[in-house]
């Protein structure tokens, strides 16, 4: 009788050990797979503001693919934080995993409310070699191999809309500028704009965006479900 109880206890401990080992192994594999997915395939992004109205509304959600790092004019891209804050590899991995499951709403390590510390979705309007200027919130582009300027809508390969409205007199000096002198983009530099040209921040304040800041291209809007579409 005692032998049977001992055998049962031994089998129970061995079964528990096997369960724990299996659980840890599966968890480790999932962490590795999620890290690979978040870094190389696809990850969700929750739109927190009206900066991309009318194309993307506040509280919508999109998928971003890191596979596309050389965007074309008119593409929507996801930009990393612009304040140069660095994180250790373990914290960066944990941030990616938590952000993946919370649609990019929560990044527990290194979170900041500073505007330059927040990732953002913006539209690429100028690519390396372009010379650009803005008049009344409309961008004009002269590619490196061309001699004439064309409007952003003539240059973009995809249709989109922008939001412009009259700014009240008392707002003088607020918001983003609607006019810019000609600027030439250097190698691996991009110029990005918000579709909400009056209120949102973009390259007019940040300056040209280095290619390394582009984390990926927006490839799909999946929420709200009635607005599902591919980009």
C-alpha positions as CSV (number, residue, x, y, z in Angstrom):
1,X,0.0,0.0,0.0
2,X,2.8,2.5,0.9
3,X,4.6,1.6,-2.3
4,X,1.5,2.5,-4.3
5,X,1.2,5.9,-2.6
6,X,4.8,6.6,-3.3
7,X,4.5,5.6,-6.9
8,X,1.4,7.8,-7.3
9,X,3.2,10.8,-5.7
10,X,6.2,10.3,-7.9
11,X,4.1,10.1,-11.0
12,X,2.2,13.3,-9.9
13,X,5.4,15.2,-9.4
14,X,6.8,14.0,-12.8
15,X,3.5,15.0,-14.5
16,X,3.6,18.4,-12.9
17,X,7.2,18.9,-13.9
18,X,6.4,17.9,-17.5
19,X,3.4,20.3,-17.6
20,X,5.6,23.2,-16.3
21,X,8.4,22.4,-18.8
22,X,5.9,22.2,-21.6
23,X,4.2,25.5,-20.6
24,X,7.5,27.3,-20.4
25,X,8.7,25.9,-23.8
26,X,5.4,26.9,-25.5
27,X,5.5,30.3,-23.9
28,X,9.1,30.8,-25.1
29,X,8.2,29.8,-28.6
30,X,5.2,32.1,-28.7
31,X,7.4,35.0,-27.5
32,X,10.0,34.3,-30.2
33,X,7.2,34.0,-32.9
34,X,5.5,37.2,-31.7
35,X,8.8,39.1,-31.7
36,X,9.5,37.9,-35.3
37,X,6.0,38.8,-36.4
38,X,6.2,42.3,-34.8
39,X,9.6,43.0,-36.3
40,X,9.3,41.5,-39.7
41,X,5.7,40.8,-40.8
42,X,2.7,42.6,-39.4
43,X,1.6,44.5,-36.3
44,X,-1.6,46.5,-35.4
45,X,-1.6,50.2,-34.7
46,X,-4.4,52.1,-33.0
47,X,-5.1,55.6,-34.3
48,X,-5.3,57.9,-31.2
49,X,-5.9,61.3,-32.9
50,X,-7.6,63.1,-35.7
51,X,-4.3,63.9,-37.4
52,X,-5.1,61.7,-40.5
53,X,-8.7,62.8,-41.0
54,X,-10.4,62.3,-43.4
55,X,-8.6,59.1,-44.4
56,X,-8.2,57.6,-41.0
57,X,-10.5,58.7,-38.2
58,X,-9.7,58.7,-34.4
59,X,-10.1,55.3,-32.7
60,X,-9.7,53.3,-36.0
61,X,-7.1,50.5,-36.2
62,X,-4.7,49.5,-39.0
63,X,-2.1,46.9,-39.7
64,X,1.5,48.0,-40.5
65,X,4.0,45.8,-42.3
66,X,7.7,46.3,-41.6
67,X,8.4,44.6,-44.9
68,X,7.9,47.9,-46.7
69,X,10.7,50.4,-45.8
70,X,11.0,52.3,-49.0
71,X,7.6,54.1,-49.4
72,X,6.2,55.9,-52.4
73,X,4.6,59.3,-52.5
74,X,1.1,59.1,-51.0
75,X,1.9,56.0,-48.8
76,X,0.9,56.0,-45.2
77,X,3.8,55.0,-42.9
78,X,4.3,54.4,-39.2
79,X,7.1,56.5,-37.7
80,X,9.1,55.6,-34.6
81,X,9.5,58.1,-31.8
82,X,11.7,61.1,-32.8
83,X,13.4,61.9,-29.5
84,X,16.3,59.4,-29.9
85,X,15.5,57.7,-26.6
86,X,17.1,54.2,-26.6
87,X,16.0,51.1,-24.8
88,X,17.8,47.9,-23.9
89,X,16.9,44.8,-26.0
90,X,14.9,43.0,-23.3
91,X,12.7,46.2,-22.6
92,X,12.3,46.8,-26.3
93,X,11.1,43.2,-26.8
94,X,8.6,43.5,-23.9
95,X,7.3,46.7,-25.3
96,X,6.7,45.1,-28.7
97,X,4.8,42.2,-27.1
98,X,2.6,44.3,-24.9
99,X,2.0,46.8,-27.7
100,X,1.0,44.0,-30.0
101,X,-1.7,42.7,-27.7
102,X,-3.0,46.2,-26.9
103,X,-3.0,47.6,-30.5
104,X,0.0,49.8,-29.7
105,X,-1.9,51.6,-26.9
106,X,0.4,50.5,-24.1
107,X,4.1,50.5,-24.1
108,X,5.0,50.0,-20.4
109,X,8.7,50.9,-20.7
110,X,9.9,54.3,-21.7
111,X,6.4,55.7,-22.4
112,X,6.2,59.4,-22.7
113,X,3.5,62.0,-23.5
114,X,5.9,64.2,-25.3
115,X,4.9,64.8,-28.9
116,X,8.3,63.8,-30.2
117,X,8.2,60.6,-28.1
118,X,5.1,59.2,-29.6
119,X,5.1,57.1,-32.7
120,X,2.7,58.4,-35.4
121,X,1.1,57.5,-38.8
122,X,1.8,60.1,-41.5
123,X,1.6,60.3,-45.3
124,X,4.9,60.4,-47.3
125,X,4.8,63.4,-49.6
126,X,8.5,63.8,-50.5
127,X,11.1,61.2,-51.3
128,X,14.9,61.4,-51.5
129,X,16.0,63.9,-54.1
130,X,12.7,65.8,-54.3
131,X,12.5,69.6,-54.0
132,X,9.3,70.7,-52.3
133,X,7.5,73.8,-51.2
134,X,4.1,74.6,-49.7
135,X,1.6,77.3,-50.4
136,X,-1.8,77.6,-48.6
137,X,-1.3,74.1,-47.2
138,X,-0.9,72.5,-50.6
139,X,2.5,70.8,-51.3
140,X,4.3,71.2,-54.6
141,X,6.9,68.7,-55.7
142,X,9.8,68.7,-58.2
143,X,11.4,65.3,-58.5
144,X,15.2,65.1,-58.8
145,X,15.1,64.4,-62.6
146,X,12.4,67.0,-63.4
147,X,12.4,70.7,-64.0
148,X,8.8,71.6,-63.1
149,X,6.8,71.5,-59.9
150,X,3.6,69.5,-59.8
151,X,1.0,69.5,-57.0
152,X,1.0,66.7,-54.5
153,X,-2.2,65.2,-55.9
154,X,-0.6,65.0,-59.4
155,X,2.5,63.3,-57.9
156,X,0.9,60.9,-55.5
157,X,0.3,57.4,-56.8
158,X,-2.8,56.9,-54.5
159,X,-5.9,59.0,-54.0
160,X,-6.4,60.7,-50.6
161,X,-8.1,63.8,-49.1
162,X,-6.8,66.5,-46.9
163,X,-8.6,68.6,-44.2
164,X,-8.2,72.3,-44.5
165,X,-10.4,74.9,-43.0
166,X,-10.4,78.6,-42.1
167,X,-8.4,79.3,-39.0
168,X,-10.1,81.9,-36.6
169,X,-8.2,85.2,-36.2
170,X,-7.6,84.4,-32.5
171,X,-5.7,81.3,-33.5
172,X,-3.0,83.4,-35.1
173,X,0.4,81.8,-34.6
174,X,-1.1,78.5,-33.6
175,X,-1.2,75.3,-35.5
176,X,1.1,74.2,-38.4
177,X,2.2,76.6,-41.0
178,X,0.6,76.5,-44.4
179,X,3.5,78.0,-46.3
180,X,7.1,76.8,-46.8
181,X,10.1,77.8,-48.8
182,X,11.6,75.3,-51.2
183,X,13.5,72.4,-49.5
184,X,15.5,69.6,-51.1
185,X,15.5,66.2,-49.5
186,X,18.8,64.5,-49.0
187,X,19.7,60.8,-49.4
188,X,17.4,58.6,-47.3
189,X,15.2,61.5,-46.2
190,X,11.5,61.7,-46.5
191,X,9.0,64.5,-46.0
192,X,5.7,63.5,-44.3
193,X,2.5,65.3,-43.7
194,X,-0.7,64.8,-41.8
195,X,-3.9,64.9,-43.8
196,X,-5.3,67.2,-41.1
197,X,-3.1,70.1,-42.3
198,X,-4.2,72.6,-39.7
199,X,-3.9,70.9,-36.4
200,X,-1.5,68.0,-36.7
201,X,2.3,67.9,-36.4
202,X,4.5,66.6,-39.2
203,X,7.7,67.4,-41.1
204,X,6.8,71.1,-41.1
205,X,7.8,71.0,-37.4
206,X,9.9,67.8,-37.2
207,X,11.9,68.4,-40.3
208,X,12.9,65.7,-42.9
209,X,12.5,62.1,-41.6
210,X,15.4,59.7,-41.9
211,X,14.6,56.4,-43.5
212,X,15.5,54.6,-40.3
213,X,12.5,56.2,-38.5
214,X,10.1,54.5,-40.8
215,X,9.0,51.3,-39.1
216,X,6.7,50.2,-41.8
217,X,3.9,50.9,-44.3
218,X,0.1,50.9,-43.4
219,X,-1.3,48.0,-45.5
220,X,-4.8,47.6,-44.1
221,X,-7.5,49.3,-42.1
222,X,-9.5,46.7,-40.2
223,X,-11.5,48.7,-37.6
224,X,-14.2,49.9,-37.7
225,X,-15.2,46.8,-39.6
226,X,-17.5,48.6,-42.0
227,X,-14.4,50.5,-43.2
228,X,-12.2,47.5,-43.9
229,X,-9.9,48.1,-46.8
230,X,-6.4,47.5,-48.2
231,X,-3.9,50.3,-48.9
